[in-house]
Amino acid sequence: MFIRQISVFLENHPGTLREMTELLGKGGVDLLALSIADTQSFGIVRMIIHSNQIDLAMQLLKDNGYIARINHVICAAVPDRPLGLAGLLAVIEDAGLSVEYMYSSLRKGKNGSAYMILRLNDGQKAAQVFALKDVAMLSQEDVDNL
Amino acid sequence: MIQTAQTNAKKKGLIQMSAKEHLIYNPARECMSRDELHAWQSARLAETVRREYDNVPMYRARMDAKGLKPEDIRSVEDLKHLPFMQKTDLRDYYPFDLLAVPKSEIVRIQGSSGTTGKPIVAGYTRNDVDVWSEMMARTLTAAGCTKDDIVQVAYGLGLFTGGFGAYQGADRIGAMVVPMSSGNTQRQIMMMKDLGVTLLCCTPSYATYLGETIREMGLVPGKDIRLKAGCFGAEPWTEAMRQHLEELLGIDACDIYGLTEIAGPGVAFNCLEKNGMHVNEDHVIAEIIDPATGEQLPYGESGELVFTTITKTGMPMLRYRTHDICSLTDEKCECGRTFARMSRITGRTDDMLIIRGVNVFPSQIETVLVGTQGVAPHYMLIVDRVNNSDTLEVKVEMTEDMFSDTVGHIEAVRKHITDQIKSVVGIATKVTLVAPKSVPRSEGKAKRVIDNRKL
């Protein structure tokens, strides 16, 4: 139950993020979720888009000199209420897993849930544990329908 | 010693009209007439060329290629016929193939950075260590050092010649040596204060940093800190830096010059006139050449400095091109020494950088990048001086292979590059990852260095 994510390398100075989002926006790419990891000198932008736009986005990025790559992450649905996220994190902790990064979807979830994008230290194990503990995960198809 | 007083910057201000008094370690040599010197140099040059020809196959081949025999070199005037030596020779004949004596005669190895990944090393016989110590003893004496002085050595003690050179010179004089090596500023200042150190040897930028830290700690030069002079070298500095240092610490700040290939620090030194550095001409012959044609240039003209050692036995150097640009003068100096003086180094004929006293070649960094998997060989070096300390930033372009969606992975790559550079170049750098194609490409020789230091 993994979905595809695009990561892009950006230098950490004014204008770089705008330029990149403008490039994708003009190409008609719709951002469903986005996060920025920044260090003093560089940043990593991670984003989720519809799978039928991934090739287009990668092409646009590469043609314009960006370093980008696709990898797989988990999108989990958690109850959109206090302690909803804490419950998910408790499952992760009990399983001896750790979160490498996490961010939330820009789209509102269905049935009172919020969508969290996660990368854990062991993705395969996480998927098994989530299935066992009834943590709802979105498939790529679910994401494409957002 | 011919005279025994000492001026310092403070006194100079008070007693403006008094003549400076100069200490000379070896007047018989340092004040010999130019004619005597010429005869001295000619005899030793001929001997050195003979020894080099008989014992170093590489140099014999070079002389043979020019149809030169040792007997063709009889005087200093014949020097211009000899082939040059270069830093690349020390790399190509690393580590022992330039020795003119059996390896068992070598008592010391010192080293410096080479132009690529490997350092260069020089072998010293007992005689060579003595020659070097004598040159440094003269250097320190010229700055006012006697056996009553306490000398703090804050140059690195190791393969780098700075630390050992200063130690040996002070030891030769019989002064009290405090071998601190570099770094640990608080402890340096504590020893300086507690022991009453009178002479400091380190790089000029570190001296400035020490001086500013001393002031920040509320210590008063002249009262808490009793320095009277310093011998500063291993990196380029300016007259403005000298004045700043002299005021900061209340000292005479003397410039010294040297290089591992020739001996180490002390090849040339300031006397208290501080008007050029006296070359120890009874041990080395200095020439200035046109770097493009290799032709000798007359005194007064600026060009590339070339040294020939005439008393070294372990690894003699004949017409060694330093790539440093300066000029020479044999005008008489007020101090009484007859040795010619070299001006400050005004530039380089190659792209060598001096960062915190360490020689750094862009090609060394390139070697590391090319040898690191997934890293592009496109880079830019940004040199600056922050708080009197040189900084070197290495901009490296991000590649597909280096990139990851996690900061941890990218930081690990960055750390790996930083560690690799440190292990080759010997200094810490700041590696910055930049966007692909952001380092300018150019036809032919790319501009790889931006030096923002005001030197």
Interface residues (C-beta under 8 A of the other chain):
Chain A: Q5 S7 F9 L10 E11 T16 A37 T39 S41 F42 I44 R46 G65 Y66 I67 A68 R69 N71 E100 Y101 R119
Chain B: M398 T399 E400 F403 S404 D405 T406 V407 G408 I410 E411 T432 L433 V434 A435 P436 K437 S438
